[in-house]
């Protein structure tokens, strides 16, 4: 869900799906959605890349991510699997992490950090309900992206995640 929401937000906010060429000081807008996913390994975090996230179903992404993560953990990931990312997602929730500040994976200009979701009471339409709260953190290069655009981007992801329904989940 995070990958699909991320790709959708990147389409609406193209400056986040970019790289900064520091030699020429030019912003290179990507026309593809190749998302890096940080994988915890014995050697530290390694970021393989899922290509064309926007063109794949949730089931395809799930299977591909599982295979790619296993290849990465067993140190069988190829160099081609580690190149070409346009945006990265780092998820520390699987190992119990909550809020954290992810570091931008250069030359990309932004990264999304995902913490562990927890059920908490929340006010919904004037009533208290239990809701799963998912901590998200967004880091970005301020030479390219300002805080207001960062807030709009993260709001786009939250809105997308909140609106996922059975009719939108194409398996």
C-alpha positions as CSV (number, residue, x, y, z in Angstrom):
1,X,0.0,0.0,0.0
2,X,2.8,2.4,0.9
3,X,4.5,1.8,-2.5
4,X,1.4,2.4,-4.5
5,X,0.5,5.5,-2.4
6,X,4.1,6.7,-2.9
7,X,4.0,6.3,-6.6
8,X,0.6,8.1,-6.8
9,X,2.0,11.0,-4.8
10,X,5.1,11.1,-6.9
11,X,3.0,11.5,-10.0
12,X,1.2,14.5,-8.5
13,X,4.4,16.0,-7.1
14,X,7.1,15.4,-9.7
15,X,9.9,17.4,-7.9
16,X,10.0,14.5,-5.4
17,X,10.6,12.0,-8.2
18,X,13.9,13.6,-9.2
19,X,17.6,13.7,-8.7
20,X,19.9,16.7,-8.4
21,X,22.9,16.8,-10.6
22,X,25.3,18.5,-8.3
23,X,27.9,19.2,-11.0
24,X,25.5,21.1,-13.2
25,X,23.1,22.1,-10.4
26,X,20.2,20.8,-12.6
27,X,17.2,19.0,-11.4
28,X,16.5,15.8,-13.4
29,X,12.8,14.9,-13.3
30,X,12.2,11.2,-13.7
31,X,9.5,9.9,-16.0
32,X,9.4,6.5,-14.2
33,X,8.6,5.3,-10.7
34,X,11.4,3.1,-9.5
35,X,11.2,2.9,-5.7
36,X,14.1,1.9,-3.5
37,X,13.2,-0.1,-0.4
38,X,15.6,-0.3,2.5
39,X,16.2,-3.9,3.5
40,X,17.7,-4.8,6.9
41,X,20.7,-7.2,6.4
42,X,23.6,-8.4,8.6
43,X,25.7,-5.9,6.7
44,X,23.3,-3.0,7.4
45,X,20.6,-1.4,5.3
46,X,20.8,-2.1,1.6
47,X,18.4,-0.5,-0.9
48,X,17.3,-2.6,-3.8
49,X,15.0,-1.0,-6.3
50,X,11.5,-2.1,-7.4
51,X,11.0,-0.9,-11.0
52,X,7.8,0.6,-12.4
53,X,5.9,0.5,-9.2
54,X,3.0,2.5,-10.8
55,X,2.4,-0.2,-13.4
56,X,2.2,-3.2,-11.0
57,X,-0.6,-4.6,-8.9
58,X,-0.3,-4.9,-5.1
59,X,0.1,-8.7,-5.5
60,X,2.9,-8.3,-8.1
61,X,4.6,-5.7,-5.9
62,X,4.3,-7.9,-2.8
63,X,5.8,-10.9,-4.5
64,X,8.6,-8.9,-6.2
65,X,9.4,-7.2,-2.9
66,X,9.6,-10.5,-1.0
67,X,11.9,-12.0,-3.6
68,X,14.1,-8.9,-3.8
69,X,14.4,-8.6,-0.1
70,X,15.4,-12.3,0.3
71,X,18.0,-11.9,-2.5
72,X,19.3,-8.8,-0.6
73,X,19.5,-10.5,2.8
74,X,21.3,-13.5,1.3
75,X,23.7,-11.2,-0.5
76,X,22.6,-12.4,-3.9
77,X,21.2,-9.1,-5.1
78,X,22.7,-7.9,-8.4
79,X,24.1,-4.4,-9.1
80,X,21.2,-3.8,-11.5
81,X,18.8,-4.4,-8.6
82,X,20.5,-1.6,-6.7
83,X,20.5,1.1,-9.4
84,X,18.0,3.5,-10.9
85,X,15.8,4.5,-7.9
86,X,13.9,7.7,-8.1
87,X,12.6,7.7,-4.5
88,X,13.2,5.5,-1.4
89,X,11.0,4.0,1.3
90,X,12.6,3.0,4.6
91,X,10.5,0.9,7.0
92,X,11.8,0.4,10.5
93,X,8.3,-0.7,11.7
94,X,9.1,-4.3,11.1
95,X,11.8,-4.2,13.7
96,X,9.9,-2.1,16.2
97,X,10.9,1.4,15.1
98,X,8.5,4.2,15.5
99,X,9.4,7.7,14.6
100,X,12.8,8.3,12.9
101,X,14.4,10.7,10.5
102,X,15.5,8.9,7.3
103,X,18.5,10.2,5.4
104,X,18.0,11.0,1.7
105,X,19.5,8.4,-0.6
106,X,21.5,10.7,-3.0
107,X,21.2,11.6,-5.8
108,X,17.5,11.2,-5.0
109,X,15.9,14.3,-3.4
110,X,13.5,12.7,-0.9
111,X,12.9,9.6,1.2
112,X,9.8,8.3,3.2
113,X,10.3,6.7,6.6
114,X,7.6,4.3,7.8
115,X,7.4,3.3,11.5
116,X,5.5,0.6,13.3
117,X,1.7,1.0,13.1
118,X,-0.1,0.9,16.5
119,X,-3.7,0.9,17.5
120,X,-4.6,4.0,19.4
121,X,-7.7,6.0,20.4
122,X,-8.5,8.8,17.9
123,X,-11.3,11.3,17.6
124,X,-13.4,10.5,14.5
125,X,-16.5,12.6,13.7
126,X,-16.7,13.7,17.4
127,X,-16.4,10.1,18.7
128,X,-13.5,8.2,20.1
129,X,-12.6,5.1,18.0
130,X,-9.6,2.8,17.9
131,X,-7.5,3.4,14.8
132,X,-4.2,2.2,13.5
133,X,-1.8,5.1,13.5
134,X,1.1,4.8,11.2
135,X,4.1,7.1,11.9
136,X,5.5,8.5,8.6
137,X,8.5,10.7,8.3
138,X,9.6,12.5,5.1
139,X,13.1,13.9,4.6
140,X,14.0,16.0,1.5
141,X,16.7,18.1,0.0
142,X,15.7,21.7,0.7
143,X,17.6,22.9,-2.3
144,X,14.8,21.3,-4.3
145,X,11.8,21.0,-2.0
146,X,10.4,23.4,0.6
147,X,8.5,22.6,3.7
148,X,5.1,23.5,2.3
149,X,5.6,21.1,-0.6
150,X,6.8,18.4,1.8
151,X,3.6,18.8,3.9
152,X,1.4,18.6,0.7
153,X,3.3,15.4,-0.4
154,X,3.0,13.6,2.9
155,X,-0.7,14.6,3.1
156,X,-1.2,13.1,-0.4
157,X,0.3,9.8,0.9
158,X,-1.9,9.8,4.0
159,X,-5.0,10.6,2.0
160,X,-4.2,7.8,-0.4
161,X,-3.6,5.3,2.4
162,X,-6.8,6.3,4.2
163,X,-8.9,5.9,1.0
164,X,-7.7,2.5,0.0
165,X,-10.8,0.4,-0.4
166,X,-11.5,-3.1,-1.8
167,X,-12.4,-1.6,-5.1
168,X,-9.0,0.1,-5.4
169,X,-6.9,-2.9,-4.5
170,X,-6.3,-4.6,-7.8
171,X,-4.8,-8.0,-7.2
